């Protein structure tokens, strides 16, 4: 069974910033967020805080960045916030993953753009380290 995991492409925000995030939106944006939260409550009984839109933390939160690149990272405990390195994506010219023909769960990981640009070769060592970590955890 795969546990609930939050996968963050943005750096986590401290609670004091996170809780008031919606207040930084335009008045029109705040109205849209309030209407969406209300509709989710009515339709699904879900209490949704729009300030948490990009910051839904779980007991196992994967942050697709290096802890070293996150100023203030000491506010985010290592047991909950797992920094797994930069996002990467399919490199042009390399084959896609082989077709899976058994009944094992498939976990799709969508990567960013670091490996698709002109500097892809410069990041090859980071990609190998990242994939090694990912495969270890998924095994």
N, C-alpha and C positions, 0 to 999 in steps of 0.2 A: 504494500500500500504506500502510495506517495503522500507524505504529509503536506499540510498547507504551508506554502512558502511564498513569501513576498519577493518578487524580483524587481529590483529598482534600477532604472537606467539613469536616474538622477541621484545626486547625493542626498542622504537623509537630512532633514531639518531638525534643529532642536525643538523640543516641545513648545517653548515660548514663542517661537516663530511660526511653527506649524499651526497652532490653534487659531491664530489671527490671520492666516494667509488670505482667506476670502475677502477680508477687509481691504486688501491691497488692490482688489479688482475694481473696475469702474462701477458706478452705480447701476448701470445696465447689466453688467456682468454679475453683480451681486443678486439682482432680481432673477436672472436666469438660473443661477445656482440655487436660490431659495425655491423657485418653482420646480426645479428638477428634484430637489430633496423632498419636497412635498408630494410630488407625483410618485416617487419611489415608496414613500410611506403609505400612501393610499393604495397603490397597486400591489405592493409586496410586503407591507408591514416592516420595511427596512428603515432603520434610523441611519441616515447618511449625512456625514459632515463634509460639505464641499471643500473645506480647508484641507481635507485629507486626500484629495483627488490623486496626487502623485506621491503620497506618503503613507500608504497603507502598510504599516509595519506588522509583522507576525513574530512569533517566538524564534523563527529562523528567517531572517531577512538577508537576501543576497544582494549586495551592492556591486554593480558591475563597474567598479573603479578600484584604484589602489587606495588603501588607507592613507598612504603617504601623500596622496594628492588631495586629501580632504582636510582642509583647515578646520580645526575644532573637532577632529575625529574622536578625541578622548571622551567626548560626551556620549559616545555610542559604544556600549559594552561589546566585547569580542564574542561573547556567547550568543548574543542575539543578532548582531550585525556582522555578517561575513563578507569581507571585501575580497572579491574574486578576480580582480584585475579588469582591464579595459574590455569593452565590447569589441567583437570582431565579426566579420561576415564572410560569406562565400568569396573566395578569391577567383577572379576571372581565369578561365583556362584550366581549372582543376575540376575533376568529376564530382558530381553530387554524391551523397551517401548512397550506399547500396540499398536495394529494396529489402524490407524486412518481411519475412514470410511466416514468422511464428506468432504466438499470442502474447508475447511479453509486452508490457506497457511501453509505449513510445513517448519519450519526452522530447519535445521540440524546443530548441533554444534559438531564439532569434538574436542575431548579433548586429552590431553597429557597423561603422564604415572604416575602421582603422586598417583593415586588411584589403580594402578595395582600392585604395589610393596609390599614388606614385611611390609612397614610402613603405609599401607593404613588406618589402624585404628587410627593412630596418626593424620591423616588429616581429619577425619570424620567431625569435627566442621567447617573446612574450606569449605568442600564440601557442607554442608547444607547452609552455608552463601552464597556461590556462586550460588547455584541453586535457592535460594530465590531471589537474585538479578536478575538473568537471567529471572525467571518467571515473576517478577514484570515488567521488561522492555518489555517483549514479550506480556504481557496481553493487 
